[in-house]
């Protein structure tokens, strides 16, 4: 990594021994086995997950066609977050990602907070993913009598085993998972466009613009239901930051990352917004439900033999892909924290394949708790963990934007140089994004029910973070002192 010079000084004025750039102990030991095609497809897979394939059905039934607006708005802010992270990645690639940047710009307390909020995100998302996988499996008659918790346990075991081998296998899995997801969405959109253009009947209904206008318009239940669903839509974009974590195990991130990140914007517009618009044109919003993927609903009503089953297999793949990504990223984040003293020591352990299996097993352990949740309350498990995952996502995105803001300020002071690929309109972009994330919490509270309960738990989450810090701060300081020496 080359030393950076400040923009305020000409090259000739640089001192002979410039200060070394920040080094994160958690970056050592990884293999640079992720190629350009892996990172590009990880970026795609991160932007297309369980929130679209399963969550869109229930949200469509509540908000109607206006759901596409919520996806578009959240998509813009998701892109700004990953663009801010991309700038930091090009400044200094790190497998610790935003935890490493929080450590550099905010100190160990910031890194500790960022890391455990991210763990809250993915430990609860893992529960959502295995719940979704079990729900998808119930579509087939052969699994209909198998308890949901058993299917959830099988899904967790399969993905955990694959994730522990090596990063190369993870990259290959995500590459093909993403190929399947994108391919399925492209096929769905082509078929959907054909059905709309030809006015081909679907389950006795003729698709087209009348499907929207004859069923209450874009806002059949008003604007508020769409606004209240934004916290769930944020969950749909939960993995966009994954490509930033993967940069630490990528060759030539300076060349690969800008292309991968820039592609997220048009993919969000095409796959998320485009798919929701098509769903609204194909069937009345009342035809969808939270119990079944909306894509499966369409193919089921088309009556094409086997089509719904194939689509259901695709959405099952999406859930497993999300779970795979969560285990991968938390393993890396927890290792960065462990080597700084703010996470248990065993989460910093690597195997011969360069996989930090300790952190992966810790996240999988919370997945086991999710299996228990599926046993106790199979009907409400997905909705409950989705709200807590949203809190983790909001916290993670907020920390990324705060790091970006502090990085911008240091650049203004001449202490660092921003890369050519940077977040536009700083610092206003960071401030507006932080305001949006705050408004999502307000909407969660206004929604009542599980959402309000989740927001009410924020003081408990804060208390847990503070209490945890007092438990680890001595080890953190000892570790930091040892690294300095």
N, C-alpha and C positions, 0 to 999 in steps of 0.2 A: 504494500500500500504506500503510495507516495505521500510525502509530507505536504501539507496544505499551506499556502501563503495567503495573507490577507489582501483583500481588494484595495485597501487603502495605501499599500506600499508598492512601489515599483519592484520588479524582480531583483534589481541590483541592490536594493536596500534590505533584502532578507538577511538576517544574521546567519553566521556560518553554522551554528548549531541550533536550528529551530526546535521548539518543543515538540516532542513526539506526540502523534495523535493518540486519542484515547484507545486503549486496548482492553478488550473484555476477555477475561480468562475462560469464559464459557464458550468461546469460539474455537478453542483448540481441540484437536482430535477428530474433527469432522472430515469426511471425504467429499471432494467436489465432483460428485457423480451425477448431479442433475444437469441435463442438457437443455438446450434452447426449447426443444419440443416439449420436454417435461414441464418447464416453467410456464410456457404459453398455455398448455392445457390445464395446469394447476390454477392459473389465473381464470380460465374459463370455468373450470369446475367449482372454484370458489365462489363465482358469481351465479352459479346455477345449482341450487340445492333443494333440500327438503322443504324449505319455506315456499318454493314455487310449486313443486310437484304434489305436495300434500296440502300445505296450508292454504293455497289459493282457492280450493273448493269451499271451505268453510267461510273464508272472507268474502268470496263472491256472493254466497247466499245471504250475507249480512249487509254488504255495502252495494251490491249490484255492479253494473259496469263501471261505476266511478272508481273501482279498485285500481284501474290502470293509472289514475292520477297519483294515487298513493305510491304505487310502484315507481312511477317516473320521478316523483319528488325525492323519495328515499334513495333512488338510484343515483341521482345527482350528488347528494351528500356522501353516499358511499364512495363514489368516484373521487370526490375531493379528499376524503380521508386516505384512500389508497395512493392518491397522487402525492399527498403530504408525506406519507410513509416512503414512497418511491424516492423523493428528494433526499430523505435521510439515509436511505439505502445506498444511493450513489455517493453520498458524502462518506459513508463508512458501512460497507456490508457487514451484517452480523446475524448469526443464527438466533441470538437473543432478541433481535429486532427491536421493537419499541421499549422493551424492558432495558435493553442495553443503552438506548438513547435516553431513557428516563434517568438512568444511572449517571450518564454524562452531564445532562443538563439540569437535573433536579436532585441529584444525590441518591443515596441508598433508600431513603424513605420513598422517594418517587418510584424507584425501580421495584421496591417491595409492593407498593400499592398497585402499580400497573400489572405486575406479574400475577398477583392473586386475584385481581379483577378478571384477568384473562382466563385464569383457571376456573373461576366461577362461571364464566361464559361457556367454556368447553366442557366442563364436567357436567353441567346441566344440559348442554346441547347433546352430549353423548347419550343422555337419558332420552331426549327427544328423538334422536336418530334411531335408537334401538326400539323405541315405542312405535315409530313410523314403520320400521322394517317389519315388526310383528303385525301391525295393522295391514300392511300390504299383503303379507303372506296369507292372511285370513281370506283374501279374495278367492284363493283356490280351494276347492272343496276338500282336497286331501289334507289341508291344514286347518279347516274350519273348526274342528273339534279339539285342536291342540291349544292348551291354555296360552294366553298372550305372553305370560312371563317366561315360559319355556322358549318360545320363538325369539323373544328378546335376548335371552341368555345365549342361544345358538348364534345369533347375529354378532353379539359382542365377542364371543370366543373365536369365530372365524376371522374377523377383522383384526383382533388383537394378535393372533398367531401370524398373520401376514405382515403386520407392522413391525414386528420384532426382528425380522430378518436383516434388512439393510435399507438404506435410503434409496438405493437403486431400484429395489423391488417396490418400495413405496411410490417412486416416480413412475414406474411402469404401470402400476395399478391405477394411479390417478390419471395417467395418460389415457388408458383404455376406458376407465370409468367416464372420463370427460367426453371421449369420442362417442360412447354409447348415448350419453345425455344429449349432446349436441345433435347427433344424428337423429335421435328420436324426436327432438323438438323441430328439427328441419322437416322431417317427414310429416309430423303433425300439422305444421303450418302450411305445407304444400297441400295436404289433403283438405285442411280447413278452408284455405282460400278457394280451392276447387269447389267445395260444397257450397260456399257462400255465392260464388260467381254463377254456378249452375242452379242454385236454389234447390239442391238435392235434399229430400226429406230426411230428417234424423228423428227416429222414434215418433213419427207422426207430426213432427214440427218442421216448418220450412224456415231455414236460416236466412238471415239478412238483416238489414237495418231495422226492419219492423220488429225484430226480436227485442230490440232495445226500446223503441218508441212505444210499442204496444204493451210494455210491461213496466211502466213508470218512468221511462227515460234513463238518463245517465245516473241520476240520483233518486232512485225509487223510494228510498227511505229518508231522503234529505242528505245534507252535507255532513252532519255530525257523525253518522256511522262510519263514513270513510275516514274522517279525521281520527276517530277513536281506534281504528284498526292499524294506524301507522306504527304503533309499537310492535305489532306482530309482523308487519312488513319489514321493519328494521331487521328482525330475525332472519328474514329471507336472504339478507346480504351478509350474514355473519362471517362468511369465510373469505371475504375479499382481501383481507390483510394477509392471507396465507402466503401469497407470492413474496411478500416482504420477509417472512420467516425463512422461506426456501432460498432466498438470495445468499445466505451464509454457506450453502452447500452447492453453489452454482459457479461454474466457470464463466468468467467474463460477464459479471452482473451489469457492468456499465453499458454493455451492448444489448443484453437481453431484456433487462427490466423495463426500460422506457417503452419498448414495443409491447410487452405483455400488459403493462398497466394501461397504456393508451387504448388498447383494444377492449378493455372492460366497458368503456362508455357505450360504444355502439352495440356491444353484445347485450348489455342491459336493456337498451332501447329496443333491440330486435327481439330478443327471447322473452324478456319479462313483459314489457309493455305490449309488444306484438301478440304474444300468446294470450294475454288477458283480454285484449280487444277481440281476438278471434273467438275465445270462449264465450264472450258476451254476445257475439253475432250468431253463434251456432245454436245455442240453447238459451231459454229464459234463465235468469239468474237463480230462480227458485228450483231449478233442476239439479243444482249442485249442492253438495253437503260436505261437512268436515269428516265424514266417515270414509270417503273415497276420493282418490285423486280425480280432479276435474277432467283430466285427459282420459282416464279410464272410463269416466262417465260418458264422454262423447263416443268413444269407440264401442262401449257397451250398447249404447242406444242405436248405433249404426247397424249392429247386428252382423258385422263381418266375423265369421268364425275365427276364433283365436286372436283377433286384433286386440281386444281388451286385455287378454292374458299377456300378450307380448308387451303392451304398454305398461302393464302392472309390473312386469319384470324389470322394465327400464326404471320406473320410479323406485323400485326396491334397490336397484343399483345406486340410484342417487342418494338414498339414505345411507347405504354402506360406504359410499364415497365420502360423505360428510363425516361419518364416524371415523373413517380412516384418516382424514385430514386433521380432525380434532386430536386424535392420539399422537399424530406426528408433531403438530405444532406445540402442544402442551409439553411434550417430552423435551423439546429444545428450549422452551421458555423456562421450564422448571430447572433444567441443568444450569442455565445462566444464573438463575437465582441461587441454586444450591452452592455453586462455586463462589458466590458472594456472601454466603452464610444466611440468606433469608428464606431458604427452603430446606426441607430435611436432607441430610447428607446422601441418603440412598438415591435421591432423584438425580444426583449428579453422576451416577455410575454409568459407564458405557460398556457395551459388549464388543467383541472382536470385529463386528461389522460396522462399528462407528455409530451404533444406535443407542441413545440414552434411555435404556429400557426402564430405569427406575421411575422416571417421570411418567412414562407411558403406562406403567403398571398402576401408578397412583390414580391416574385419570380413569383407567379401566376399573379400579376399585369403586369409584363413584358410580360407574356404569352398573356395577353389581347392585348398588343401592337402588338404581333405577329399575332393575329387574324386580326388586322387592316392591317398588312403587307400582309397577304393572300388575303385581299380584294383589295388592291392597285395593287399588283404585284404577282399574284398566280403562275406564271411560274418561277419566279426567287427567290422566298422567301427562299426556302431550301438552295440554293447555297450561297446566300448572308449571311444568319445567320451562315451557316456552317463555313465560313471563320473567322467570328468574334469569334465563339465558339472555333475555333482552337487557336486563340490568347490567349484566356482565359486558355485553356488546357496547352499550352506551358508555360504560366506564372506560372500556378499552379504546374506543374511538376518541373519547374526550382526552385521554392521556396522550394519544398520538398527536392530536391537534395542539395540545399544550406544549409537547416537545417540539413540534414544528414552529410554534410561536416563539419559544425560547431560542431555537436555532436561528430563526430570522433575526431576533434581537441581537444575538451574538455576531451575526453577519453585519448588521448595521453598525456595531461597535468595532468592526474590523478584526474580530478575533478568529473568525472562520470565513471560508469562501463558499457561497452557495454554488452548487453545480449548475451547469447550463439547463439541465432538466429540473425545473422547480415548480412549486405550487404558485399559480398565478394569483395576482391581486392580494398578496400577503401585505399586511396582517389581517385585512378585512375578511378574507376567506375563512381563516381560522376562527375569528370572532363570531361570524355568522353561523358557522357550523356548530360551534359550542352552544350558541343560542338555540339552534334547532334541536340539539340533543337534550337541552334543558326542557324544551317545550314537549318533547316526547314523554318525559316523566310526568309533566302536568296532565297530558292526555291519558296516561295510564291511570292516574288518580281519578280523573273525571269519569273513566270507564266503569269504575266501581268493581265489585266482585273480586276476582283473583288479581286483576291489575292493581286495584287499590291496596289490597293486602300486600302485594309485592312491594309497592312504593313505601307502605308503612313499615316494611322490614328494613328499609335503608338505614335507620339508626342502629339496628342490630348488626347489619353488615359492617357499618362504620366502627361499631364497638369491637367487633371481632377482629377487624384490621388493626385497630389501635392496640388491643390486647395482645395480638400476635406479634406486633412490632416490639412490645416490651419484652416478650419472650426471646426474641431472636437478636435484638439490637447489640448485645454484648458480643455475640458470635460474629455479627456483621462487622463490627468495629475491629475485632481481632483479625478477621480475614482481610479487611482492607489494609490494616497495618502490615500484615505479612506480605501482601502483594506489593506494597510500596518499598519494602525492604528487599 
